[in-house]
Amino acid sequence: MEIIVNFHPSVLLYFNQLIEDLFYAGYFSYKESALNYVSKIIYNVERNIHHKKHYPCSNSLLKFGKHYIHFNMNQNTTWYFVFEKSDNRFLVTYVFNNYSIEAKDLISNH
């Protein structure tokens, strides 16, 4: 069965802005490096969302979706992906990392 992963338009806008933010904040010396980092995040979600343990969202995140997964992209940054699912179809509706205020409710849950 084919796994289908889609991203809400607001998530795609977030990723586009993230490339700019990472570059202009000096996390990456080249915009292409920031693009590669964000592409790797997206690739990880698309390839692994169905394998990762799905956690139920806390009440504060239910407005974005029912489930979330997380990826440690490096030793300092964990990315969280909130989504809805139906069989083999996933819709990623919200993205944040461990530096976001939303993460405070999740840290103890996994």
KAQUI-V432882 format. One record per residue. N is the residue number from 1. SS is DSSP state (helix for helix, strand for strand, loop for the rest). OMEGA is omega in whole degrees, -180 to 180 (* if undefined). D_LAST is the distance of its C-alpha to the last C-alpha in whole Angstrom. Layout:
n=(N | N)
ss=(SS | SS)
omega=(OMEGA | OMEGA)
d_last=(D_LAST | D_LAST)
//
This chain:
n=(1 | 2 | 3 | 4 | 5 | 6 | 7 | 8 | 9 | 10 | 11 | 12 | 13 | 14 | 15 | 16 | 17 | 18 | 19 | 20 | 21 | 22 | 23 | 24 | 25 | 26 | 27 | 28 | 29 | 30 | 31 | 32 | 33 | 34 | 35 | 36 | 37 | 38 | 39 | 40 | 41 | 42 | 43 | 44 | 45 | 46 | 47 | 48 | 49 | 50 | 51 | 52 | 53 | 54 | 55 | 56 | 57 | 58 | 59 | 60 | 61 | 62 | 63 | 64 | 65 | 66 | 67 | 68 | 69 | 70 | 71 | 72 | 73 | 74 | 75 | 76 | 77 | 78 | 79 | 80 | 81 | 82 | 83 | 84 | 85 | 86 | 87 | 88 | 89 | 90 | 91 | 92 | 93 | 94 | 95 | 96 | 97 | 98 | 99 | 100 | 101 | 102 | 103 | 104 | 105 | 106 | 107 | 108 | 109 | 110)
ss=(loop | loop | loop | strand | strand | strand | strand | loop | helix | helix | helix | helix | helix | helix | helix | helix | helix | helix | helix | helix | helix | helix | helix | helix | loop | loop | loop | loop | loop | loop | helix | helix | helix | helix | helix | helix | helix | helix | helix | helix | helix | helix | helix | helix | helix | helix | helix | helix | loop | loop | loop | loop | loop | loop | strand | strand | loop | loop | helix | helix | helix | loop | loop | loop | loop | loop | strand | strand | strand | strand | strand | strand | loop | loop | loop | loop | loop | strand | strand | strand | strand | strand | strand | strand | strand | strand | loop | loop | strand | strand | strand | strand | strand | strand | strand | strand | strand | loop | loop | loop | helix | helix | helix | helix | helix | loop | helix | helix | helix | loop)
omega=(-179 | 176 | -179 | 179 | 176 | 179 | 176 | 180 | 179 | 177 | 178 | 176 | 178 | 180 | 178 | 179 | 180 | 178 | 179 | -177 | -179 | 180 | -175 | 176 | 176 | 176 | 177 | -179 | -178 | 179 | 179 | 178 | 176 | 177 | 179 | 178 | 180 | 177 | 178 | 176 | -179 | 179 | 180 | 179 | -177 | -176 | -170 | -175 | -179 | 179 | -175 | 174 | 178 | 179 | 174 | 180 | 173 | -179 | -178 | -179 | -177 | 178 | 180 | -178 | -175 | -173 | 171 | 172 | 176 | 177 | 172 | -178 | 174 | -175 | -178 | -171 | 173 | 178 | 180 | -178 | 178 | -176 | 169 | 178 | 174 | -176 | -177 | -178 | -180 | 174 | 178 | -172 | -177 | -179 | 174 | 179 | -175 | 177 | -179 | -180 | -180 | -176 | -176 | 179 | -173 | -172 | -177 | -176 | -178 | *)
d_last=(28 | 28 | 25 | 25 | 23 | 25 | 24 | 25 | 28 | 26 | 23 | 26 | 28 | 25 | 25 | 28 | 28 | 25 | 28 | 30 | 28 | 27 | 30 | 32 | 30 | 31 | 27 | 29 | 33 | 34 | 33 | 33 | 30 | 28 | 29 | 28 | 24 | 24 | 25 | 23 | 20 | 21 | 22 | 19 | 18 | 21 | 21 | 17 | 16 | 17 | 16 | 12 | 10 | 10 | 8 | 10 | 11 | 12 | 16 | 16 | 15 | 17 | 20 | 19 | 17 | 16 | 13 | 11 | 10 | 9 | 12 | 13 | 16 | 17 | 16 | 16 | 15 | 12 | 13 | 12 | 14 | 14 | 17 | 19 | 20 | 23 | 24 | 24 | 24 | 21 | 22 | 19 | 20 | 18 | 17 | 16 | 14 | 13 | 16 | 16 | 17 | 14 | 11 | 12 | 11 | 7 | 6 | 6 | 4 | 0)
//
